[in-house]
Amino acid sequence: MKMLPLTARMLAAAASVALLSLSFGAMAQELKIGYVNSERVLREAAPAKAAQARLEGEFSKREKELAEQGARLKAAAERLEKEAPTLSESERARRQRELVEQDRDMQRRSREFKEDLTQRKNEELQAVVERANRVIKQIFEQEKYDVILQEAIFAGPRVDITEKVIKTLNAATPAPR
């Protein structure tokens, strides 16, 4: 192989790099890329808001009951503390046992409430995610995207299709009953 002078080799390498960057640039311009901000969809889309309203309706009564039970327990504990000096030892012990039982019951009910709420949130969230993914796939196919990303560190407004996904989801959502 014949060795070219240093400057000629540098010029050849620079020309190769320029040609490669031009061909990669042309390929990148041909790609159609979209980005969807999933958190925004789950926060702003009508199906997500409807799911949140269903959860609030379903769990608000239990949440209120737990808050009332907590307030009663606190009042009973304060009453016992205030009356303790005048109570007999057996009466004070009996009331303390009752408070411990009531507290245990409240903690159990609170734990069950949180577990039920978490399970229902996950069910509702999964349904919204599935609907959003169907909409994203529909947009992908209709508008002939090469790739649509849901996770990105940065995405410019030119590739952000989040608003289009939200509008499509909202249009497909039946009116609330």
C-alpha positions as CSV (number, residue, x, y, z in Angstrom):
1,M,0.0,0.0,0.0
2,K,1.4,3.4,-1.0
3,M,1.7,5.9,1.9
4,L,0.3,9.3,1.1
5,P,1.9,12.3,2.6
6,L,0.5,13.3,6.0
7,T,-1.6,16.2,4.7
8,A,-3.1,14.1,1.9
9,R,-4.0,11.4,4.4
10,M,-5.6,14.0,6.7
11,L,-7.6,15.5,3.8
12,A,-8.8,12.0,2.8
13,A,-9.8,11.2,6.4
14,A,-11.6,14.6,6.7
15,A,-13.5,13.9,3.4
16,S,-14.5,10.4,4.7
17,V,-15.8,11.9,7.9
18,A,-17.7,14.6,6.0
19,L,-19.3,12.0,3.7
20,L,-20.3,9.8,6.6
21,S,-21.9,12.6,8.5
22,L,-23.8,13.7,5.4
23,S,-25.1,10.2,4.9
24,F,-26.1,9.8,8.6
25,G,-27.7,13.2,8.5
26,A,-29.7,12.2,5.5
27,M,-30.8,9.0,7.2
28,A,-31.8,10.9,10.3
29,Q,-33.9,13.3,8.3
30,E,-35.8,10.4,6.8
31,L,-36.7,8.9,10.2
32,K,-40.0,10.0,11.7
33,I,-39.7,10.1,15.5
34,G,-42.3,10.9,18.1
35,Y,-42.2,11.3,21.8
36,V,-45.0,10.9,24.3
37,N,-44.8,12.3,27.9
38,S,-46.6,9.4,29.7
39,E,-46.8,11.2,33.0
40,R,-48.6,14.1,31.3
41,V,-51.0,11.8,29.6
42,L,-51.8,10.1,32.9
43,R,-52.3,13.5,34.6
44,E,-54.3,15.4,31.9
45,A,-56.2,12.9,29.7
46,A,-60.0,12.5,30.4
47,P,-59.8,8.8,31.0
48,A,-57.2,9.3,33.7
49,K,-59.3,12.1,35.3
50,A,-62.3,9.8,35.2
51,A,-60.4,7.0,36.8
52,Q,-59.3,9.4,39.6
53,A,-62.9,10.5,40.2
54,R,-64.0,6.9,40.3
55,L,-61.4,6.1,43.0
56,E,-62.3,9.1,45.0
57,G,-66.0,8.2,44.9
58,E,-65.2,4.6,45.8
59,F,-62.9,5.3,48.7
60,S,-63.9,8.6,50.2
61,K,-66.5,7.1,52.6
62,R,-63.9,4.7,54.0
63,E,-61.3,7.4,54.3
64,K,-63.8,9.6,56.2
65,E,-64.7,6.7,58.5
66,L,-61.0,6.1,59.3
67,A,-60.5,9.8,60.0
68,E,-63.5,9.9,62.3
69,Q,-62.3,6.7,64.1
70,G,-58.9,8.3,64.5
71,A,-60.4,11.4,66.0
72,R,-62.5,9.3,68.5
73,L,-59.5,7.3,69.5
74,K,-57.5,10.5,70.1
75,A,-60.3,12.0,72.2
76,A,-60.6,8.8,74.2
77,A,-56.8,8.8,74.9
78,E,-56.9,12.4,76.0
79,R,-59.9,11.8,78.2
80,L,-58.1,8.8,79.8
81,E,-55.0,10.8,80.4
82,K,-57.0,13.6,82.0
83,E,-59.1,11.3,84.2
84,A,-56.3,8.7,85.0
85,P,-55.4,10.2,88.4
86,T,-59.0,9.9,89.7
87,L,-59.6,6.3,88.3
88,S,-59.1,3.1,90.1
89,E,-56.2,1.0,89.0
90,S,-58.5,-1.7,87.5
91,E,-60.6,0.9,85.6
92,R,-57.5,2.6,84.2
93,A,-56.1,-0.7,83.1
94,R,-59.4,-1.7,81.5
95,R,-59.7,1.6,79.5
96,Q,-56.0,1.3,78.4
97,R,-56.7,-2.2,77.1
98,E,-59.7,-0.8,75.2
99,L,-57.7,1.9,73.7
100,V,-55.0,-0.5,72.6
101,E,-57.6,-2.7,71.0
102,Q,-59.2,0.2,69.2
103,D,-55.8,1.4,68.0
104,R,-55.0,-2.1,66.7
105,D,-58.3,-2.2,64.9
106,M,-57.8,1.2,63.4
107,Q,-54.3,0.3,62.2
108,R,-55.6,-2.9,60.6
109,R,-58.4,-1.0,58.9
110,S,-56.0,1.7,57.7
111,R,-53.7,-1.0,56.3
112,E,-56.5,-2.7,54.5
113,F,-57.7,0.6,53.1
114,K,-54.3,1.4,51.8
115,E,-53.9,-2.0,50.2
116,D,-57.3,-1.8,48.6
117,L,-56.7,1.7,47.3
118,T,-53.3,0.7,45.9
119,Q,-54.8,-2.3,44.2
120,R,-57.6,-0.3,42.6
121,K,-55.3,2.5,41.6
122,N,-53.1,0.0,39.8
123,E,-56.2,-1.5,38.0
124,E,-57.4,1.9,36.9
125,L,-53.9,3.0,35.9
126,Q,-53.4,-0.2,33.9
127,A,-56.7,0.4,32.0
128,V,-55.7,4.0,31.1
129,V,-52.2,2.9,30.1
130,E,-53.6,0.2,27.8
131,R,-56.0,2.8,26.1
132,A,-53.1,5.3,25.7
133,N,-50.9,2.6,24.2
134,R,-53.7,1.7,21.7
135,V,-54.0,5.4,20.7
136,I,-50.2,5.7,20.4
137,K,-50.1,2.6,18.2
138,Q,-52.9,4.1,16.1
139,I,-51.0,7.4,15.6
140,F,-47.8,5.4,14.9
141,E,-49.5,3.4,12.1
142,Q,-51.7,6.2,10.6
143,E,-48.9,8.8,10.5
144,K,-46.2,6.3,9.6
145,Y,-43.8,6.9,12.4
146,D,-40.5,4.9,12.6
147,V,-40.4,5.1,16.3
148,I,-42.3,6.7,19.2
149,L,-40.6,7.0,22.5
150,Q,-42.2,7.2,25.9
151,E,-39.0,7.7,27.9
152,A,-36.5,10.4,26.9
153,I,-34.1,12.7,28.7
154,F,-34.8,15.5,26.4
155,A,-37.3,15.8,23.5
156,G,-38.0,18.9,21.4
157,P,-41.5,20.2,20.7
158,R,-41.1,19.1,17.0
159,V,-41.2,15.4,18.0
160,D,-43.5,15.7,21.1
161,I,-46.9,14.2,20.2
162,T,-48.3,14.1,23.8
163,E,-51.0,16.7,23.1
164,K,-52.2,14.7,20.1
165,V,-52.4,11.5,22.2
166,I,-54.3,13.4,24.9
167,K,-56.8,14.9,22.4
168,T,-57.3,11.5,20.8
169,L,-57.9,9.9,24.1
170,N,-60.3,12.6,25.1
171,A,-62.2,12.4,21.9
172,A,-62.6,8.6,22.4
173,T,-63.8,9.0,26.0
174,P,-67.6,8.7,26.5
175,A,-69.3,11.4,28.5
176,P,-69.4,10.8,32.2
177,R,-72.5,9.2,33.6
